[in-house]
Amino acid sequence: HNAVAGPAFMPPNWAFDTIFWRDDSHQLPANSGITNAQQLILDDAAKLAANHIHAGSMWIDRPYGTGTGDSNVAGWGNMDFDSSFPNPSQMAQTVEAGGMHLMLWAANKANLNLKTQAAALGYLLPSSSASPGIDLTNPAAYAWFNAKINQLDSAALLANGTSGISGFKIDRGGEGEIPDALINTETTLLQKLLFQNQQQQNPGDFFDFSRNINDQGRQYAAVWSGDAKTTWLGLQTSIKNGLRSGLVNFPMWGSDTGGYSGTAPSEELFSRWVAFSAYSPMMEIIQGPGRNIFYDFSPQALATTVQYTNLHHDLIPYTRSVLASSLQNGTPVMRPMFVEFPKDPNPAVADMSDQYMYGPNILVAPVTTAGATSRTVYLPAGTRWMDYNNRSTVYTGGQTITAAAPVTVIPAFVREGAIIPRGDIVQTNNTWSANWAPKLRIEVFPSSSFASSFNYDTGSGMQTITATPLVNGFEIATTGDLLLLPGQFDLYLTQPTSVVLNGS
């Protein structure tokens, strides 16, 4: 299927780090002293670093351009920035100097100048929408729209040696702006256009993700789950959507942490959602009125955000490696339980949607109900499981346990034989660590009865790490001489007596 439809693409390392954004950067926090959208974005970036919150990018949602037009796409169509962004190129330079990348909202909805000019050229699709789409099946229209994206990037942001725009959040696509029979084709062409545009501007160093995406679009963009409700049901549904997306070969997936539609999430809901997002391939966190981690939530919620964004950052070597394997074999990153345990005797495994495997080795059980301090977790049969939070409690599989889950804890378990590469391998916005250098940490939970392995993506190829039981212990080996980064092995053993490294 990958050969026919195209496999998903491998994002750059920074795209695996947390993405922060706002629904409207013109909504300024009260009593903050901030006077425009550009200051707010720079203030967010500065606060992330000051609070040691790992983040790889900031994207700006519409409206950011001049003009109002259709309220659904206000500020989109003049391909510029309004006066609340007095110096976009300086903004991009400052964000990039802090180790983050800047991304923008985009859609195939022609509005304002984009609509006027496209109509004069005959490039608009037939539509009842106030903002019709551009017919990207027309090669001339495709090239023209690409030039408009270049105008937005080059004129406003590609200055002072910055990368300018490093990707797009691609929105809309199913709201009447495109005839139904063309939605699949046109949305995929927009993703292809923006992918090719960024490949020319920032070869191999960009990231696009889309809400409306179809089969061939996975080679151009990741996917996020759309406007989930800011409710517990919204969290439950987002988990299901992540598992479904993986099963139809969209492995790079994320959700709006805390939800999007409705009132601001409660602090409890946000905290539970941020823990779930940490165990998603793509972690993106929306800021805004009533849900700003620096202005609206308690110090505990901020500490929880630090905890789980750091966890997500530390898991990048594992997540990236699992995704690299997914590009070859289609196995999801977020896996329903039956993918890893198709023959488990518990019939409920076939339809579990409130716990899942993150890659082959980590079982994650998000808390999805208000007021909970624990939850039941089914540990599949045929293997033993260690509590991944305390790294000591071991359970026999084939049983349901009750796991403690205060608001700062998401139950997680690691299977016997697991090999999990983790570590701080990409700096992004880490300006707080003096003399920062990448470091890899490989956790091994070896079995005394069977061999296990993990395919680790070094960035320049795959190496297989193996753990093999011996008569009086076990052996860890790699297929190559180097894992390319300095670091350590963390070994979880019972009564270790000695270690031999390369014969010494």
Order of alpha helices (4+ residues) and beta strands (2+ residues): alpha-beta-alpha-beta-alpha-beta-alpha-alpha-beta-alpha-beta-beta-alpha-beta-beta-alpha-beta-alpha-alpha-beta-alpha-beta-beta-beta-beta-beta-beta-beta-beta-beta-beta-beta-beta-beta
